[in-house]
């Protein structure tokens, strides 16, 4: 009977300490008899994000710059020219035109040999890219619009 009471008391204490620790990472790393040991090596900003205590400050690195993650995704291509200065100007004009219609959109005008490109967005899924492509087409200003796989940038 003492043994059962001791076990219940220990379980209650562990449960209360887990609720008292609002830090998920620390609770994962807590030693528990009869279980394996978990060790997590990560930046403290990631821990702050996981625990919900990071806010927007977690997006900023030690030197004040925003942190970005690059991965494969989709963008909507609105212009592809050749490698002349005229094509460069057209790509930049197309980027400005996109910004006129969609102020919050991420627009990229850049050179990838042998052509100048103007692409819109950082979409993880093709469905998101398709929705933007339909919005661009609905303006009547963008004729040759297509979805392309590209390396996208995600802020964190």
N, C-alpha and C positions, 0 to 999 in steps of 0.2 A: 504494500500500500504506500509506504514511504517512497518507494522507487517510482511509482506512477505519479505521485504528487511532485516529485523532483523533476521528472521528465516534463510534466505539464508546466511547471514553473519556469523551466529552462526555455521551453518553446515560447511561452508568453514573453519572456525577457528578450528572446531573439526577435520576435515579431515586433515588439515595441521599439527595439533598437533600430530595426529596419525602417519603421515609419519615422523615427526620429531623424534618421539619416536621409535627407531628401536628395542626397547625392547618389545617383544610380551607380556610377563607376566605383565609388567607395564600397557600396553595398555588395557589388559583384566581387570585389577583391577581399572581402571579409573572410577570414578563416572559419570554416565550419567543420567540426569533427566528423570524420567519416566521408567527407566529400573532397573532391580535387581542389587544387588551388588555382585561382585565376589571377593572372598578372596582365595589366593593360598598360602599354607604352604608347602614349599619344600626347599631342599638344594640349595644353590646358584650355585653349580656346575651343577645341572640339568638346571637351568635357563640359564647358560652359554652355555650348549649344545643345548638347544632349540633355542637360539638366534644366534648360530653359532659363538660365540666368545670364546668358551671353548678350542678348539683345543685339543691337546693331554694332556694338563695340567689338563683337566677335568677328565682324567682317574686316576689321582693320588690323594690319600686321604691326609689328614692333616699330617700323619706320613710318607708319601712317598710311601705307598704300593698301588698296583693297586686294584681297586674295581672290584668285580665280582658279577654276578647274577647267581643263580642256578635255573634251571627250567627243566621240562621234555622235553626230545628230543630223539635223536637217536645217537648211536655209532655203529661202525663196529667192531665186535668181531673177532679177528684173532687167539686167543688161549684160551683154558679153560683146566686146569689141575686139580690135586687134591691138598691136603694140605701138600705135601712133599717139602723138600728143593730142590729136583730135579725139581719139577714143578715151583718153584720160579725162578730158573735159566733159565728154558725154557721160561717162560713168559718174563723175562728181555731180553733174547736173541732175542725173537720174536719182542720185542719193538725196539731193536737196528736194526734189519733187516728192519723193517718198516721205520725207520729213514734214513736208507741208500737209500731207493728208494724214499721216500717222506720227504725231509728235513723240510718242513714247516708244516707238519701234527702234530697235538697234539696227543701224544701217551701216554696211561696210562697202566701201569702194576701194578696191586694191588690185594690184597687178600680180597675176600668176602667169608666168611665161607660157604661151606667147600672147596673152590677151588681158585686157582690163575687164574687171567684173564689178557688178554692183549686186550685192546680196542683202537680204533682209532677215533678221531674227536669229534666235538661238533656240531651236525647237528640239525637244527630246523625242517627240513622236511625230510620225508623218501626218497624223490627224491634225495636230496643232499647226503644222506647216501648211496643210491643205486649207485650213480655215483662213490663214493669212493670205494665201494665194487667191482665194475667192474674194476676199475684201479688196485686194489690189486690183483684180480684174473688174470688180464692180464699179470702180472709179472711172473706167474707160480711158485712163491715161497710160496704162501699162499693157502693152500688147503681147510681148513675148515673155510670158511669166512661166516659170517651171520650178519644181521642187528638186533640190540637189542634196546629196549626202555631202556633209562637210564637217570639219572639226569646229565644234561650237565652244563657246565660253560661258561658264556658269559661275556667277559670283557667289561666294559663301563667306 
